[in-house]
Amino acid sequence: MQAQAPRNRAATLGDFSTAVEELCAAARPAVVQIDVRTRTLVSSEDARDAGIFAKQSASGSGVIVDPSGYIITNAHVAEGSRDIDVSVADMSNPANTDAHKHYAAHIIGTDKDTDIALLKIDAANLPTLSFRDSDTLKQGQIVLALGSPLGLENTLTVGFVSATSRQLNPEKPLDYIQTDAPINPGNSGGPLLDTDGKIAGINTMIYSRSGGSEGIGFAIPSNVVHRVYLQLRKEGHVHRGTIGVVAQDIDPLMSQALGLNRHPGVILSDIIPHGAAQAAGVEQGDVVLAVNGHLVTQGRQIQAEVLKSSIGDKVTLDILRNGEKQQISVAILERPNSPLVLADLVNDKANLVKELGILAITLDEKVTPDLPETRRLYGVVVAAIPAEFAALNPGLAPGDVIYELNAKKVRSLDELRAALGAVKSGNPVTLLVEHEGTLGYVSLTMD
């Protein structure tokens, strides 16, 4: 005789199963498969292969966040792409879940710091998913991952929030959502959903010894994704802010020597001159207890709170100074001499140098205030690297200044274009470039 499950348990499991089915059916049309074709330089000891490029392809996932065709995915999915194909569910025949339409996508912008890219396809009235407040996620909540692992489109996995805030790189302040919902290669860029079908995060990576899912996956929190999405859509890049402090973790010896009686904890070891914190009255030696009401025990948590905010916002610091608690509001300002300021001065049509995969601008009095002191008073400044032409870039970075091409001075953007136009296909080009205060040569072969 077959064992019978208790009636209430069977009903509960059945209700849960039905809820997952309905959630998946509602969310699935807004999740897309992304196929990317790239061009990669062949690495070979054979000199005959030098400069030869090979075509490669890869796949990932994405989520539609605007009915006019804006799609969020990972930056590493779109990186170096020459062609991007997006497979979208054909809503004219909803009964056939295998019916799809294919669109060519172009990159609006990428942000490597958070591994987010924004794509655009020429479509309308597409199904979308909305964002939830990732700060309200709790450990143990049920989450679902949708995507195309290993190219298997419309794959659903279910798990829990293993941790709400997990830092993976000590040098970067970004915290990730950790989940045991199985994530595999190809899930990258797809959504991690809550039980309301809202985006809790964007799946980005796994920890694995085997290369497959071992129950340790990570997603970029939706609050971070949403802020990056808005900036990429508006400007094509992301501006980073700062409050002008250097935060250091308090160790036991420091706590004892300084009489702080606080470990773990955070102390401000430096206040950047003329920065926002100094203007607000923050002082070196202040102990930070909380930021925006969130308790902090590590210096990186201050950076993480700033990362979540936009330039012009304010953060509230709860500090301890000479045994007394204070609360100070500090404005978030743009990082000084940020190369991204240059990106606001250019546009794709007027400033594109396609041969080098850059947006560039003549070095003049409009540009110099946004740059550190340059070695020469003439040249062409790299303002940005448009993602769709990044595969053509020989290694130039925003803020670099090009002074010469094949030992001949280039004093303006027009001169650079003319010099490149005079080089025949297959011939070598060497640029003299200033990068972070140092001169160096960058070589390439004209395509």
Backbone hydrogen bonds, N-H to C=O, Kabsch-Sander energy under -0.5 kcal/mol:
donor,donor_aa,acceptor,acceptor_aa,energy
10,A,6,P,-2.5
11,A,7,R,-2.2
12,T,8,N,-2.1
13,L,9,R,-2.7
14,G,10,A,-2.5
15,D,11,A,-2.5
16,F,12,T,-2.3
17,S,13,L,-2.6
18,T,14,G,-2.5
19,A,15,D,-2.4
20,V,16,F,-2.2
21,E,17,S,-2.4
22,E,18,T,-2.5
23,L,19,A,-2.4
24,C,20,V,-2.8
25,A,21,E,-2.4
26,A,22,E,-1.9
27,A,23,L,-2.4
28,R,24,C,-2.7
30,A,27,A,-1.7
31,V,28,R,-1.8
32,V,62,G,-2.3
33,Q,87,S,-1.5
34,I,60,G,-2.7
35,D,85,D,-2.9
36,V,34,I,-0.5
36,V,58,A,-3.4
37,R,83,D,-2.8
38,T,36,V,-0.5
38,T,56,Q,-3.0
39,R,80,G,-0.8
40,T,54,A,-2.9
42,V,52,I,-3.3
44,S,42,V,-0.6
47,A,45,E,-0.6
49,D,46,D,-2.1
50,A,47,A,-1.4
52,I,49,D,-2.0
54,A,40,T,-3.2
56,Q,38,T,-2.4
58,A,36,V,-2.3
60,G,34,I,-2.5
61,S,188,S,-3.1
62,G,32,V,-1.8
63,V,72,I,-2.1
64,I,30,A,-3.0
65,V,70,Y,-2.4
66,D,70,Y,-1.0
69,G,66,D,-2.1
70,Y,66,D,-0.7
71,I,119,L,-2.5
72,I,63,V,-2.6
73,T,117,A,-2.3
77,V,74,N,-0.6
78,A,74,N,-1.3
79,E,75,A,-1.7
81,S,78,A,-1.7
82,R,37,R,-3.5
83,D,37,R,-1.6
85,D,35,D,-3.0
86,V,103,Y,-3.0
87,S,33,Q,-2.8
87,S,85,D,-0.5
88,V,86,V,-0.6
88,V,101,K,-3.1
90,D,99,A,-2.6
91,M,89,A,-1.0
93,N,90,D,-1.4
96,N,93,N,-1.7
97,T,95,A,-1.0
99,A,96,N,-1.5
101,K,88,V,-3.1
103,Y,86,V,-2.3
105,A,84,I,-2.3
106,H,120,K,-2.0
108,I,106,H,-0.5
108,I,118,L,-2.9
109,G,118,L,-1.3
110,T,236,G,-0.5
111,D,116,I,-2.9
114,T,111,D,-0.6
115,D,111,D,-1.2
116,I,111,D,-2.0
117,A,73,T,-2.6
118,L,109,G,-2.7
119,L,71,I,-3.2
120,K,106,H,-2.1
121,I,69,G,-1.9
122,D,104,A,-0.5
123,A,68,S,-0.8
123,A,121,I,-1.4
126,L,67,P,-1.9
129,L,64,I,-1.8
132,R,199,I,-2.2
134,S,132,R,-1.0
136,T,133,D,-1.7
137,L,134,S,-1.4
140,G,161,V,-2.4
141,Q,138,K,-2.0
143,V,159,G,-2.3
144,L,193,L,-2.1
145,A,157,T,-2.6
146,L,191,P,-1.9
147,G,155,T,-1.5
148,S,186,G,-1.0
150,L,185,P,-3.8
151,G,148,S,-1.9
152,L,149,P,-2.4
153,E,151,G,-1.2
155,T,147,G,-3.0
157,T,145,A,-2.0
159,G,143,V,-2.6
161,V,141,Q,-2.1
162,S,160,F,-0.9
162,S,178,Q,-2.1
163,A,178,Q,-1.6
166,R,176,Y,-2.2
168,L,174,L,-0.6
172,K,169,N,-2.1
176,Y,166,R,-2.3
177,I,219,A,-2.9
178,Q,163,A,-2.7
178,Q,176,Y,-0.5
179,T,217,G,-2.4
180,D,160,F,-1.5
187,N,184,N,-2.8
189,G,203,N,-2.9
190,G,187,N,-2.6
192,L,201,G,-2.9
193,L,144,L,-3.6
193,L,191,P,-0.6
194,D,198,K,-2.2
197,G,194,D,-1.9
199,I,130,S,-3.3
200,A,192,L,-3.2
200,A,198,K,-0.6
201,G,192,L,-1.4
202,I,220,I,-1.7
203,N,190,G,-2.6
203,N,201,G,-0.5
204,T,218,F,-2.7
205,M,218,F,-1.4
207,Y,216,I,-2.6
208,S,206,I,-0.5
217,G,179,T,-2.6
218,F,205,M,-2.6
219,A,177,I,-2.2
220,I,202,I,-2.8
222,S,200,A,-2.3
224,V,221,P,-0.6
225,V,221,P,-2.2
226,H,222,S,-3.0
227,R,223,N,-1.6
228,V,224,V,-2.3
229,Y,225,V,-2.9
230,L,226,H,-2.2
231,Q,227,R,-1.8
232,L,228,V,-2.9
233,R,229,Y,-2.5
234,K,230,L,-1.7
235,E,231,Q,-3.2
236,G,231,Q,-0.8
236,G,232,L,-1.2
237,H,231,Q,-0.6
242,T,333,L,-2.6
246,V,270,D,-2.5
247,A,245,V,-0.5
248,Q,267,I,-2.9
250,I,265,G,-2.7
251,D,249,D,-0.6
255,S,251,D,-2.7
256,Q,252,P,-2.2
257,A,253,L,-2.9
258,L,254,M,-2.6
259,G,256,Q,-0.6
260,L,255,S,-2.2
261,N,255,S,-0.9
265,G,297,T,-0.5
266,V,288,V,-0.6
267,I,248,Q,-2.7
268,L,286,D,-2.6
269,S,246,V,-1.8
269,S,267,I,-0.9
270,D,246,V,-1.2
272,I,244,G,-2.0
275,G,272,I,-1.8
277,A,243,I,-2.2
279,A,275,G,-2.0
280,A,276,A,-1.7
281,G,277,A,-0.8
281,G,278,Q,-1.0
282,V,277,A,-2.5
285,G,268,L,-3.2
286,D,283,E,-1.9
287,V,320,L,-2.2
288,V,266,V,-1.9
288,V,286,D,-0.5
289,L,287,V,-0.6
289,L,318,D,-3.7
290,A,318,D,-1.4
291,V,294,H,-2.4
292,N,316,T,-3.0
294,H,291,V,-2.1
295,L,293,G,-0.6
296,V,289,L,-2.0
301,Q,298,Q,-1.4
302,I,299,G,-1.4
303,Q,299,G,-1.1
304,A,300,R,-2.4
305,E,301,Q,-1.7
306,V,302,I,-1.9
307,L,303,Q,-2.5
308,K,304,A,-1.5
309,S,305,E,-0.5
309,S,306,V,-1.2
312,G,332,I,-2.5
313,D,310,S,-2.2
315,V,330,V,-2.8
317,L,315,V,-0.6
317,L,328,I,-3.3
318,D,290,A,-2.7
318,D,316,T,-0.5
319,I,317,L,-0.7
319,I,326,Q,-2.6
320,L,287,V,-2.7
321,R,324,E,-3.0
324,E,321,R,-1.9
326,Q,319,I,-2.6
328,I,317,L,-2.6
330,V,315,V,-3.0
332,I,313,D,-2.8
333,L,242,T,-2.6
333,L,331,A,-0.6
335,R,240,R,-1.8
338,S,335,R,-1.0
341,V,338,S,-1.9
342,L,339,P,-1.1
343,A,339,P,-0.7
344,D,340,L,-0.7
344,D,341,V,-0.9
345,L,342,L,-2.0
346,V,343,A,-1.0
351,N,347,N,-2.0
352,L,348,D,-0.8
353,V,358,I,-3.1
354,K,352,L,-0.6
356,L,353,V,-1.3
357,G,353,V,-0.9
357,G,354,K,-0.6
358,I,353,V,-1.6
359,L,384,A,-2.7
360,A,351,N,-2.7
361,I,381,V,-2.0
363,L,379,G,-2.6
364,D,362,T,-0.7
367,V,364,D,-1.1
368,T,364,D,-2.3
370,D,367,V,-2.0
371,L,368,T,-1.7
379,G,411,R,-0.7
380,V,402,I,-2.1
381,V,361,I,-3.2
382,V,400,D,-3.1
383,A,359,L,-2.6
383,A,381,V,-0.8
384,A,359,L,-1.6
389,F,386,P,-1.8
390,A,387,A,-1.1
392,L,389,F,-1.9
393,N,390,A,-1.2
399,G,382,V,-3.3
400,D,397,A,-2.3
401,V,434,E,-1.8
402,I,380,V,-3.5
403,Y,401,V,-0.6
403,Y,432,L,-3.1
404,E,432,L,-1.2
405,L,408,K,-2.7
406,N,430,T,-3.3
408,K,405,L,-1.4
410,V,403,Y,-2.5
416,L,412,S,-2.0
417,R,413,L,-2.3
418,A,414,D,-2.4
419,A,415,E,-2.5
420,L,416,L,-2.4
421,G,417,R,-2.4
422,A,418,A,-1.1
423,V,420,L,-1.3
426,G,446,M,-2.2
427,N,424,K,-2.1
429,V,444,L,-2.8
431,L,442,V,-3.3
432,L,404,E,-1.9
433,V,431,L,-0.6
433,V,440,G,-3.3
434,E,401,V,-2.7
435,H,433,V,-0.6
435,H,438,T,-3.2
438,T,435,H,-1.5
440,G,433,V,-2.3
442,V,431,L,-2.4
444,L,429,V,-2.4
446,M,427,N,-2.6
